[in-house]
Amino acid sequence: MRRAWLELVEATLDEVLPAADARPAVLSEAMRYAVGSGGKRIRPLVCLASAVAAGGVVGDARYPAAAIEILHNYTLVHDDLPAMDNDVERRGRPTVWKQFGEANAILAGDALLALAYRTAARAPRNVAAIVDVLGEKGVGVVQGQVEDVADAPGASAGSVDSFVYLHKTADLFVAAAKMGALAGGGTAASVARLGQFAENLGLAFQYEDDLLDGDGLFSRAETERLVHMTTAAAIAALDGLPGETSFLRNLARDLVGRTA
């Protein structure tokens, strides 16, 4: 199942991204470089699985799944810029700005953002609601990044952590799940449940990253407690959904104790 779903995501990304030699070639190449540079594709998998959990079929969510992955990679392109994190390597190779230059990286990110909305609009149903969710959570990611970059002067550490984690990390998980559920024709209750699942999944993902990086706000013991608490909350939110939820349950469990 996972392999087939990943193949669907890759095929859809290849379909919607500009051809590598489309003029201007440097922009098309940079966009494909950004999106094709690896990664676990967790967010599009959440999107596809949420369509199924809401009672739809996986193909319903292929374009929303591609859209969330495109938007996710846009955020990474801009996060890596010298004005932000100034990272020169991502996923074992040069970042987009290091490979193509800073101006081209900014423009590639801009183009990816626009392409994400165009791709989401190809969903089979509930298009306006899907695009609205993508916009809401896309803004949320930027809000989280602003707080992260500024280190939120004047705010308490706990509130900064909560705000940044909820927006910079969890918001795209929530967008993925809700977009998938909407594309699959899910009820309002199913969309809400999958949103709860995804918010907790995103928080668990971030807390686990803190354990891997050793740079979290909380002690290791407290961070481990938070990982298990949010993972349990994510899995509990799946109860009562009309479709198959085993993929999402297993995904949540697999994030606990991961090594990368």
Buried (B, 14 or more C-beta within 10 A) or exposed (E): EEEEBBEBBBEBBEEBBBEEEEEEEEBBBBBBBBBBBEBEBBBBBBBBBBBBBBBBBBBBBBBBBBBBBBBBBBBBBBBBBEEBBEBEEBEEEBBBBBBBEEEBBBBBBBBBBEBBBEBBBBBBEBBEBBBBBBBEBBEBBBBBBEBBEEEBEEBEEEEBBBBBBBBBBBBBBBBBBBBBBBBBBBEEEBBBBBBBBBBBBBBBBBBBBBBEEEEBBBEEEEBBEBBBBBBBBBBEBBEEBBBEBEBBBEBBEEBBEEEE
